[in-house]
Amino acid sequence: MRTRPALALTAALALAALTACGSGDDTGAETEPTTLTVLAAASLTEAFTEIGERFEAEHDGVDVELSFAASSDLAAQITEGAPADVFASADQKNMDKVVDAGAAVDPQPFALNQLVIAVPAGNPDGVTGLADLAGLDFAACAAEVPCGAAAQTAIDASGTAVTPVTYEADVKSTLQKLTLGEVDAALVYRTDAIAAQDEVDAVEFPESAEAVNTYPVTALADAAAPDLAAEFTAYVLGDDAWTVLEAAGFQRP
């Protein structure tokens, strides 16, 4: 299984398309594609890496190629024609963009995620809620990114006058600001804080319940490997994948 930067799609996916369209024997008959291209929200990095490995183990000869980025970026790439087989978004809004463009096939919710306040291990500033971020430098995702929209919703619900000092492109870069010591705290998903548990503590706060994100997954209409894409989405919705998602900190819809 391979992962690669989402913004470097064109060359790699063109190669995958050639693989899908190549002939399997001397008669020129097409072979079943062996590369499955999955575009997934950055917050799914750890979980989908394991899910992809498990799927490959059950499908001999299949190579799951994963590309992680902000859901808004991935949705834009899909609607602009980037070839891919499966899309997993961190919110319904960006999935709706893909559906409205006619590029999605029956998206289904497979997980929920909630925000926490990530702080350095040991919580040196004693953060217990959003109000404690006043006077601290903290990071959040950009507004157009699902984790950024959720952060603003939670802040608004709290009635506190706190503002991030930096807005990042996705949840991974937001958390990195904290782990690099550039900020005192970061509003990130619970799953990302769990993935970095040796470096950060996760502070739960009640307003996060006002901004729970639903994650949908879909096979794409122009998938080069439609049957395989349908199998992968069904796998993500199944119990085996759920054990991975649950361990990562996701909630079940």
ChimeraX commands (.cxc) that place a marker at each C-alpha (Angstrom):
marker #1 position 0.00,0.00,0.00 radius 0.5
marker #1 position 1.20,3.46,-0.84 radius 0.5
marker #1 position 0.45,6.93,0.44 radius 0.5
marker #1 position 1.37,10.14,-1.34 radius 0.5
marker #1 position 0.79,13.90,-1.11 radius 0.5
marker #1 position -2.69,14.81,-2.34 radius 0.5
marker #1 position -1.48,17.69,-4.46 radius 0.5
marker #1 position 0.73,15.41,-6.51 radius 0.5
marker #1 position -2.19,13.49,-7.94 radius 0.5
marker #1 position -1.89,14.03,-11.66 radius 0.5
marker #1 position 1.16,11.99,-12.59 radius 0.5
marker #1 position 0.56,9.18,-10.14 radius 0.5
marker #1 position -3.11,8.84,-11.00 radius 0.5
marker #1 position -2.39,8.95,-14.70 radius 0.5
marker #1 position -0.15,5.94,-14.17 radius 0.5
marker #1 position -2.92,4.21,-12.24 radius 0.5
marker #1 position -5.32,4.92,-15.09 radius 0.5
marker #1 position -2.91,3.35,-17.56 radius 0.5
marker #1 position -2.73,0.28,-15.35 radius 0.5
marker #1 position -6.52,0.10,-15.27 radius 0.5
marker #1 position -6.79,0.35,-19.05 radius 0.5
marker #1 position -3.93,-1.97,-19.97 radius 0.5
marker #1 position -4.45,-5.24,-21.82 radius 0.5
marker #1 position -4.19,-8.48,-19.88 radius 0.5
marker #1 position -3.26,-10.85,-22.69 radius 0.5
marker #1 position -2.28,-11.02,-26.34 radius 0.5
marker #1 position -5.92,-10.68,-27.45 radius 0.5
marker #1 position -6.09,-7.11,-26.10 radius 0.5
marker #1 position -8.71,-7.91,-23.46 radius 0.5
marker #1 position -8.74,-5.52,-20.52 radius 0.5
marker #1 position -7.52,-6.79,-17.18 radius 0.5
marker #1 position -9.16,-6.04,-13.87 radius 0.5
marker #1 position -7.48,-2.97,-12.34 radius 0.5
marker #1 position -5.18,-3.73,-9.43 radius 0.5
marker #1 position -4.71,-0.17,-8.14 radius 0.5
marker #1 position -7.46,1.37,-6.02 radius 0.5
marker #1 position -7.05,5.12,-5.51 radius 0.5
marker #1 position -8.60,6.39,-2.27 radius 0.5
marker #1 position -8.79,10.09,-1.39 radius 0.5
marker #1 position -9.38,10.56,2.35 radius 0.5
marker #1 position -9.52,13.35,4.89 radius 0.5
marker #1 position -6.25,14.05,6.69 radius 0.5
marker #1 position -7.78,13.00,10.02 radius 0.5
marker #1 position -8.23,9.49,8.61 radius 0.5
marker #1 position -4.50,9.00,8.00 radius 0.5
marker #1 position -3.77,6.45,10.70 radius 0.5
marker #1 position -7.08,4.59,10.52 radius 0.5
marker #1 position -7.26,4.34,6.72 radius 0.5
marker #1 position -3.63,3.29,6.48 radius 0.5
marker #1 position -4.47,0.25,8.59 radius 0.5
marker #1 position -7.81,-0.31,6.83 radius 0.5
marker #1 position -6.05,-0.19,3.48 radius 0.5
marker #1 position -3.53,-2.79,4.65 radius 0.5
marker #1 position -6.31,-5.08,5.85 radius 0.5
marker #1 position -8.21,-4.67,2.58 radius 0.5
marker #1 position -5.10,-5.53,0.58 radius 0.5
marker #1 position -4.57,-8.64,2.72 radius 0.5
marker #1 position -8.05,-9.84,1.73 radius 0.5
marker #1 position -7.69,-8.90,-1.96 radius 0.5
marker #1 position -4.67,-10.54,-3.51 radius 0.5
marker #1 position -2.94,-8.36,-6.10 radius 0.5
marker #1 position -4.77,-5.16,-5.11 radius 0.5
marker #1 position -2.72,-2.05,-4.31 radius 0.5
marker #1 position -4.60,0.56,-2.26 radius 0.5
marker #1 position -3.08,3.96,-3.02 radius 0.5
marker #1 position -4.06,6.47,-0.33 radius 0.5
marker #1 position -3.96,10.25,-0.63 radius 0.5
marker #1 position -4.69,12.36,2.46 radius 0.5
marker #1 position -5.51,16.08,2.58 radius 0.5
marker #1 position -8.17,18.52,3.73 radius 0.5
marker #1 position -11.61,17.36,2.58 radius 0.5
marker #1 position -12.19,20.70,0.85 radius 0.5
marker #1 position -9.04,20.24,-1.24 radius 0.5
marker #1 position -9.95,16.68,-2.14 radius 0.5
marker #1 position -13.50,17.63,-3.11 radius 0.5
marker #1 position -12.14,20.36,-5.38 radius 0.5
marker #1 position -9.75,17.91,-7.04 radius 0.5
marker #1 position -12.58,15.44,-7.69 radius 0.5
marker #1 position -14.95,18.03,-9.11 radius 0.5
marker #1 position -12.15,19.31,-11.34 radius 0.5
marker #1 position -11.73,15.83,-12.80 radius 0.5
marker #1 position -8.87,14.24,-10.87 radius 0.5
marker #1 position -9.17,10.46,-11.36 radius 0.5
marker #1 position -9.88,8.46,-8.23 radius 0.5
marker #1 position -12.00,5.54,-7.07 radius 0.5
marker #1 position -13.14,6.35,-3.51 radius 0.5
marker #1 position -13.62,9.52,-1.47 radius 0.5
marker #1 position -13.89,9.67,2.33 radius 0.5
marker #1 position -14.71,13.14,3.65 radius 0.5
marker #1 position -14.51,14.57,7.16 radius 0.5
marker #1 position -17.87,16.29,6.73 radius 0.5
marker #1 position -21.08,16.15,4.73 radius 0.5
marker #1 position -20.63,19.63,3.25 radius 0.5
marker #1 position -17.65,18.69,1.10 radius 0.5
marker #1 position -19.22,15.37,0.16 radius 0.5
marker #1 position -22.29,17.30,-1.00 radius 0.5
marker #1 position -20.08,19.27,-3.39 radius 0.5
marker #1 position -18.97,16.02,-4.99 radius 0.5
marker #1 position -22.55,14.72,-5.13 radius 0.5
marker #1 position -23.83,17.97,-6.67 radius 0.5
marker #1 position -21.14,17.65,-9.35 radius 0.5
marker #1 position -22.43,14.18,-10.21 radius 0.5
marker #1 position -19.14,12.59,-9.14 radius 0.5
marker #1 position -20.31,10.51,-6.16 radius 0.5
marker #1 position -22.22,7.24,-5.95 radius 0.5
marker #1 position -24.49,6.89,-2.87 radius 0.5
marker #1 position -22.27,8.21,-0.02 radius 0.5
marker #1 position -22.82,6.59,3.37 radius 0.5
marker #1 position -21.81,7.78,6.87 radius 0.5
marker #1 position -19.24,5.55,8.56 radius 0.5
marker #1 position -17.85,7.54,11.52 radius 0.5
marker #1 position -18.26,10.57,13.74 radius 0.5
marker #1 position -15.51,12.77,15.19 radius 0.5
marker #1 position -15.34,15.47,17.83 radius 0.5
marker #1 position -12.90,18.21,18.72 radius 0.5
marker #1 position -10.66,18.36,21.76 radius 0.5
marker #1 position -8.18,20.95,22.96 radius 0.5
marker #1 position -4.74,19.44,22.46 radius 0.5
marker #1 position -2.12,20.69,24.91 radius 0.5
marker #1 position 1.47,19.66,25.65 radius 0.5
marker #1 position 1.79,16.47,27.69 radius 0.5
marker #1 position 1.18,17.34,31.33 radius 0.5
marker #1 position -1.06,20.30,30.43 radius 0.5
marker #1 position 1.37,22.92,31.80 radius 0.5
marker #1 position -1.13,25.80,31.41 radius 0.5
marker #1 position -3.91,23.95,33.21 radius 0.5
marker #1 position -6.37,24.19,30.35 radius 0.5
marker #1 position -9.82,22.83,31.23 radius 0.5
marker #1 position -12.00,24.44,28.55 radius 0.5
marker #1 position -12.21,26.99,25.77 radius 0.5
marker #1 position -12.25,29.94,28.18 radius 0.5
marker #1 position -8.75,28.98,29.32 radius 0.5
marker #1 position -7.44,29.65,25.80 radius 0.5
marker #1 position -7.79,33.39,26.43 radius 0.5
marker #1 position -4.26,34.75,26.66 radius 0.5
marker #1 position -2.75,31.60,25.12 radius 0.5
marker #1 position -1.52,31.15,21.56 radius 0.5
marker #1 position -3.56,28.40,19.96 radius 0.5
marker #1 position -3.99,26.97,16.47 radius 0.5
marker #1 position -7.08,25.89,14.56 radius 0.5
marker #1 position -7.85,24.72,11.05 radius 0.5
marker #1 position -8.85,27.20,8.36 radius 0.5
marker #1 position -12.58,27.96,8.16 radius 0.5
marker #1 position -13.11,26.12,4.86 radius 0.5
marker #1 position -11.68,22.90,6.33 radius 0.5
marker #1 position -14.12,20.68,8.30 radius 0.5
marker #1 position -12.11,20.88,11.53 radius 0.5
marker #1 position -11.98,24.67,11.17 radius 0.5
marker #1 position -15.72,24.99,10.67 radius 0.5
marker #1 position -16.26,22.75,13.70 radius 0.5
marker #1 position -13.85,24.83,15.78 radius 0.5
marker #1 position -15.66,28.06,14.97 radius 0.5
marker #1 position -19.03,26.48,15.75 radius 0.5
marker #1 position -17.74,25.31,19.14 radius 0.5
marker #1 position -16.20,28.70,19.95 radius 0.5
marker #1 position -19.44,30.46,19.03 radius 0.5
marker #1 position -21.42,28.04,21.20 radius 0.5
marker #1 position -19.15,28.75,24.16 radius 0.5
marker #1 position -19.65,32.51,24.01 radius 0.5
marker #1 position -15.96,33.02,24.73 radius 0.5
marker #1 position -13.91,35.66,22.92 radius 0.5
marker #1 position -10.94,33.55,21.89 radius 0.5
marker #1 position -9.20,33.70,18.52 radius 0.5
marker #1 position -6.55,31.38,17.09 radius 0.5
marker #1 position -3.18,32.94,16.29 radius 0.5
marker #1 position -2.85,30.73,13.21 radius 0.5
marker #1 position -5.21,28.92,10.83 radius 0.5
marker #1 position -3.78,25.80,9.23 radius 0.5
marker #1 position -4.57,23.89,6.03 radius 0.5
marker #1 position -5.67,20.67,7.77 radius 0.5
marker #1 position -5.85,19.04,11.16 radius 0.5
marker #1 position -2.41,17.42,10.91 radius 0.5
marker #1 position -0.65,20.73,10.28 radius 0.5
marker #1 position -2.70,22.28,13.09 radius 0.5
marker #1 position -1.53,19.66,15.55 radius 0.5
marker #1 position 2.04,19.99,14.28 radius 0.5
marker #1 position 2.07,23.63,15.36 radius 0.5
marker #1 position 1.61,22.34,18.90 radius 0.5
marker #1 position 4.06,19.45,18.75 radius 0.5
marker #1 position 6.71,21.78,17.36 radius 0.5
marker #1 position 6.16,24.13,20.31 radius 0.5
marker #1 position 4.94,27.02,18.15 radius 0.5
marker #1 position 1.62,27.34,20.03 radius 0.5
marker #1 position 0.30,26.55,23.50 radius 0.5
marker #1 position -2.73,24.57,22.35 radius 0.5
marker #1 position -4.58,23.40,19.25 radius 0.5
marker #1 position -8.20,22.62,18.42 radius 0.5
marker #1 position -8.03,19.23,16.71 radius 0.5
marker #1 position -10.05,16.05,16.45 radius 0.5
marker #1 position -9.98,13.60,19.31 radius 0.5
marker #1 position -8.56,10.99,16.93 radius 0.5
marker #1 position -5.53,13.13,16.07 radius 0.5
marker #1 position -4.80,13.79,19.74 radius 0.5
marker #1 position -4.98,10.04,20.39 radius 0.5
marker #1 position -2.55,9.39,17.54 radius 0.5
marker #1 position -0.08,11.82,19.13 radius 0.5
marker #1 position -0.77,10.75,22.71 radius 0.5
marker #1 position 2.88,10.51,23.71 radius 0.5
marker #1 position 3.32,14.20,22.91 radius 0.5
marker #1 position -0.01,15.79,23.83 radius 0.5
marker #1 position -2.92,15.57,26.24 radius 0.5
marker #1 position -6.51,15.89,25.05 radius 0.5
marker #1 position -8.84,18.18,26.98 radius 0.5
marker #1 position -12.51,17.42,26.36 radius 0.5
marker #1 position -14.89,20.39,26.40 radius 0.5
marker #1 position -18.71,20.41,26.29 radius 0.5
marker #1 position -19.12,22.75,23.33 radius 0.5
marker #1 position -17.54,20.14,21.04 radius 0.5
marker #1 position -20.89,18.36,21.15 radius 0.5
marker #1 position -22.28,21.25,19.10 radius 0.5
marker #1 position -19.86,20.50,16.27 radius 0.5
marker #1 position -19.73,16.74,15.74 radius 0.5
marker #1 position -18.57,15.89,12.22 radius 0.5
marker #1 position -20.08,13.04,10.24 radius 0.5
marker #1 position -17.68,11.21,7.90 radius 0.5
marker #1 position -19.22,9.82,4.69 radius 0.5
marker #1 position -17.54,7.51,2.18 radius 0.5
marker #1 position -18.44,6.87,-1.45 radius 0.5
marker #1 position -17.32,5.14,-4.59 radius 0.5
marker #1 position -16.81,7.75,-7.30 radius 0.5
marker #1 position -18.88,7.81,-10.47 radius 0.5
marker #1 position -15.86,7.74,-12.77 radius 0.5
marker #1 position -13.90,5.16,-10.80 radius 0.5
marker #1 position -11.46,3.21,-12.96 radius 0.5
marker #1 position -12.14,0.21,-10.73 radius 0.5
marker #1 position -15.87,0.50,-9.93 radius 0.5
marker #1 position -16.36,-2.99,-8.51 radius 0.5
marker #1 position -13.28,-2.70,-6.33 radius 0.5
marker #1 position -14.36,0.78,-5.21 radius 0.5
marker #1 position -17.74,-0.59,-4.18 radius 0.5
marker #1 position -16.01,-3.40,-2.27 radius 0.5
marker #1 position -13.76,-0.93,-0.44 radius 0.5
marker #1 position -16.63,1.34,0.60 radius 0.5
marker #1 position -18.57,-1.70,1.84 radius 0.5
marker #1 position -15.47,-2.75,3.79 radius 0.5
marker #1 position -15.18,0.71,5.41 radius 0.5
marker #1 position -18.82,0.40,6.50 radius 0.5
marker #1 position -18.28,-3.09,7.92 radius 0.5
marker #1 position -17.36,-4.41,11.34 radius 0.5
marker #1 position -13.73,-5.20,10.58 radius 0.5
marker #1 position -12.97,-1.60,9.60 radius 0.5
marker #1 position -14.99,-0.39,12.56 radius 0.5
marker #1 position -12.61,-2.06,15.00 radius 0.5
marker #1 position -9.84,0.09,13.52 radius 0.5
marker #1 position -11.91,3.28,13.56 radius 0.5
marker #1 position -13.08,2.72,17.13 radius 0.5
marker #1 position -9.53,2.13,18.36 radius 0.5
marker #1 position -8.52,5.39,16.68 radius 0.5
marker #1 position -11.16,7.29,18.67 radius 0.5
marker #1 position -13.97,7.64,16.14 radius 0.5
marker #1 position -17.59,7.22,17.14 radius 0.5
marker #1 position -20.11,5.15,15.21 radius 0.5
marker #1 position -22.98,6.98,13.44 radius 0.5
marker link #1:1,2 radius 0.2
marker link #1:2,3 radius 0.2
marker link #1:3,4 radius 0.2
marker link #1:4,5 radius 0.2
marker link #1:5,6 radius 0.2
marker link #1:6,7 radius 0.2
marker link #1:7,8 radius 0.2
marker link #1:8,9 radius 0.2
marker link #1:9,10 radius 0.2
marker link #1:10,11 radius 0.2
marker link #1:11,12 radius 0.2
marker link #1:12,13 radius 0.2
marker link #1:13,14 radius 0.2
marker link #1:14,15 radius 0.2
marker link #1:15,16 radius 0.2
marker link #1:16,17 radius 0.2
marker link #1:17,18 radius 0.2
marker link #1:18,19 radius 0.2
marker link #1:19,20 radius 0.2
marker link #1:20,21 radius 0.2
marker link #1:21,22 radius 0.2
marker link #1:22,23 radius 0.2
marker link #1:23,24 radius 0.2
marker link #1:24,25 radius 0.2
marker link #1:25,26 radius 0.2
marker link #1:26,27 radius 0.2
marker link #1:27,28 radius 0.2
marker link #1:28,29 radius 0.2
marker link #1:29,30 radius 0.2
marker link #1:30,31 radius 0.2
marker link #1:31,32 radius 0.2
marker link #1:32,33 radius 0.2
marker link #1:33,34 radius 0.2
marker link #1:34,35 radius 0.2
marker link #1:35,36 radius 0.2
marker link #1:36,37 radius 0.2
marker link #1:37,38 radius 0.2
marker link #1:38,39 radius 0.2
marker link #1:39,40 radius 0.2
marker link #1:40,41 radius 0.2
marker link #1:41,42 radius 0.2
marker link #1:42,43 radius 0.2
marker link #1:43,44 radius 0.2
marker link #1:44,45 radius 0.2
marker link #1:45,46 radius 0.2
marker link #1:46,47 radius 0.2
marker link #1:47,48 radius 0.2
marker link #1:48,49 radius 0.2
marker link #1:49,50 radius 0.2
marker link #1:50,51 radius 0.2
marker link #1:51,52 radius 0.2
marker link #1:52,53 radius 0.2
marker link #1:53,54 radius 0.2
marker link #1:54,55 radius 0.2
marker link #1:55,56 radius 0.2
marker link #1:56,57 radius 0.2
marker link #1:57,58 radius 0.2
marker link #1:58,59 radius 0.2
marker link #1:59,60 radius 0.2
marker link #1:60,61 radius 0.2
marker link #1:61,62 radius 0.2
marker link #1:62,63 radius 0.2
marker link #1:63,64 radius 0.2
marker link #1:64,65 radius 0.2
marker link #1:65,66 radius 0.2
marker link #1:66,67 radius 0.2
marker link #1:67,68 radius 0.2
marker link #1:68,69 radius 0.2
marker link #1:69,70 radius 0.2
marker link #1:70,71 radius 0.2
marker link #1:71,72 radius 0.2
marker link #1:72,73 radius 0.2
marker link #1:73,74 radius 0.2
marker link #1:74,75 radius 0.2
marker link #1:75,76 radius 0.2
marker link #1:76,77 radius 0.2
marker link #1:77,78 radius 0.2
marker link #1:78,79 radius 0.2
marker link #1:79,80 radius 0.2
marker link #1:80,81 radius 0.2
marker link #1:81,82 radius 0.2
marker link #1:82,83 radius 0.2
marker link #1:83,84 radius 0.2
marker link #1:84,85 radius 0.2
marker link #1:85,86 radius 0.2
marker link #1:86,87 radius 0.2
marker link #1:87,88 radius 0.2
marker link #1:88,89 radius 0.2
marker link #1:89,90 radius 0.2
marker link #1:90,91 radius 0.2
marker link #1:91,92 radius 0.2
marker link #1:92,93 radius 0.2
marker link #1:93,94 radius 0.2
marker link #1:94,95 radius 0.2
marker link #1:95,96 radius 0.2
marker link #1:96,97 radius 0.2
marker link #1:97,98 radius 0.2
marker link #1:98,99 radius 0.2
marker link #1:99,100 radius 0.2
marker link #1:100,101 radius 0.2
marker link #1:101,102 radius 0.2
marker link #1:102,103 radius 0.2
marker link #1:103,104 radius 0.2
marker link #1:104,105 radius 0.2
marker link #1:105,106 radius 0.2
marker link #1:106,107 radius 0.2
marker link #1:107,108 radius 0.2
marker link #1:108,109 radius 0.2
marker link #1:109,110 radius 0.2
marker link #1:110,111 radius 0.2
marker link #1:111,112 radius 0.2
marker link #1:112,113 radius 0.2
marker link #1:113,114 radius 0.2
marker link #1:114,115 radius 0.2
marker link #1:115,116 radius 0.2
marker link #1:116,117 radius 0.2
marker link #1:117,118 radius 0.2
marker link #1:118,119 radius 0.2
marker link #1:119,120 radius 0.2
marker link #1:120,121 radius 0.2
marker link #1:121,122 radius 0.2
marker link #1:122,123 radius 0.2
marker link #1:123,124 radius 0.2
marker link #1:124,125 radius 0.2
marker link #1:125,126 radius 0.2
marker link #1:126,127 radius 0.2
marker link #1:127,128 radius 0.2
marker link #1:128,129 radius 0.2
marker link #1:129,130 radius 0.2
marker link #1:130,131 radius 0.2
marker link #1:131,132 radius 0.2
marker link #1:132,133 radius 0.2
marker link #1:133,134 radius 0.2
marker link #1:134,135 radius 0.2
marker link #1:135,136 radius 0.2
marker link #1:136,137 radius 0.2
marker link #1:137,138 radius 0.2
marker link #1:138,139 radius 0.2
marker link #1:139,140 radius 0.2
marker link #1:140,141 radius 0.2
marker link #1:141,142 radius 0.2
marker link #1:142,143 radius 0.2
marker link #1:143,144 radius 0.2
marker link #1:144,145 radius 0.2
marker link #1:145,146 radius 0.2
marker link #1:146,147 radius 0.2
marker link #1:147,148 radius 0.2
marker link #1:148,149 radius 0.2
marker link #1:149,150 radius 0.2
marker link #1:150,151 radius 0.2
marker link #1:151,152 radius 0.2
marker link #1:152,153 radius 0.2
marker link #1:153,154 radius 0.2
marker link #1:154,155 radius 0.2
marker link #1:155,156 radius 0.2
marker link #1:156,157 radius 0.2
marker link #1:157,158 radius 0.2
marker link #1:158,159 radius 0.2
marker link #1:159,160 radius 0.2
marker link #1:160,161 radius 0.2
marker link #1:161,162 radius 0.2
marker link #1:162,163 radius 0.2
marker link #1:163,164 radius 0.2
marker link #1:164,165 radius 0.2
marker link #1:165,166 radius 0.2
marker link #1:166,167 radius 0.2
marker link #1:167,168 radius 0.2
marker link #1:168,169 radius 0.2
marker link #1:169,170 radius 0.2
marker link #1:170,171 radius 0.2
marker link #1:171,172 radius 0.2
marker link #1:172,173 radius 0.2
marker link #1:173,174 radius 0.2
marker link #1:174,175 radius 0.2
marker link #1:175,176 radius 0.2
marker link #1:176,177 radius 0.2
marker link #1:177,178 radius 0.2
marker link #1:178,179 radius 0.2
marker link #1:179,180 radius 0.2
marker link #1:180,181 radius 0.2
marker link #1:181,182 radius 0.2
marker link #1:182,183 radius 0.2
marker link #1:183,184 radius 0.2
marker link #1:184,185 radius 0.2
marker link #1:185,186 radius 0.2
marker link #1:186,187 radius 0.2
marker link #1:187,188 radius 0.2
marker link #1:188,189 radius 0.2
marker link #1:189,190 radius 0.2
marker link #1:190,191 radius 0.2
marker link #1:191,192 radius 0.2
marker link #1:192,193 radius 0.2
marker link #1:193,194 radius 0.2
marker link #1:194,195 radius 0.2
marker link #1:195,196 radius 0.2
marker link #1:196,197 radius 0.2
marker link #1:197,198 radius 0.2
marker link #1:198,199 radius 0.2
marker link #1:199,200 radius 0.2
marker link #1:200,201 radius 0.2
marker link #1:201,202 radius 0.2
marker link #1:202,203 radius 0.2
marker link #1:203,204 radius 0.2
marker link #1:204,205 radius 0.2
marker link #1:205,206 radius 0.2
marker link #1:206,207 radius 0.2
marker link #1:207,208 radius 0.2
marker link #1:208,209 radius 0.2
marker link #1:209,210 radius 0.2
marker link #1:210,211 radius 0.2
marker link #1:211,212 radius 0.2
marker link #1:212,213 radius 0.2
marker link #1:213,214 radius 0.2
marker link #1:214,215 radius 0.2
marker link #1:215,216 radius 0.2
marker link #1:216,217 radius 0.2
marker link #1:217,218 radius 0.2
marker link #1:218,219 radius 0.2
marker link #1:219,220 radius 0.2
marker link #1:220,221 radius 0.2
marker link #1:221,222 radius 0.2
marker link #1:222,223 radius 0.2
marker link #1:223,224 radius 0.2
marker link #1:224,225 radius 0.2
marker link #1:225,226 radius 0.2
marker link #1:226,227 radius 0.2
marker link #1:227,228 radius 0.2
marker link #1:228,229 radius 0.2
marker link #1:229,230 radius 0.2
marker link #1:230,231 radius 0.2
marker link #1:231,232 radius 0.2
marker link #1:232,233 radius 0.2
marker link #1:233,234 radius 0.2
marker link #1:234,235 radius 0.2
marker link #1:235,236 radius 0.2
marker link #1:236,237 radius 0.2
marker link #1:237,238 radius 0.2
marker link #1:238,239 radius 0.2
marker link #1:239,240 radius 0.2
marker link #1:240,241 radius 0.2
marker link #1:241,242 radius 0.2
marker link #1:242,243 radius 0.2
marker link #1:243,244 radius 0.2
marker link #1:244,245 radius 0.2
marker link #1:245,246 radius 0.2
marker link #1:246,247 radius 0.2
marker link #1:247,248 radius 0.2
marker link #1:248,249 radius 0.2
marker link #1:249,250 radius 0.2
marker link #1:250,251 radius 0.2
marker link #1:251,252 radius 0.2
marker link #1:252,253 radius 0.2
view
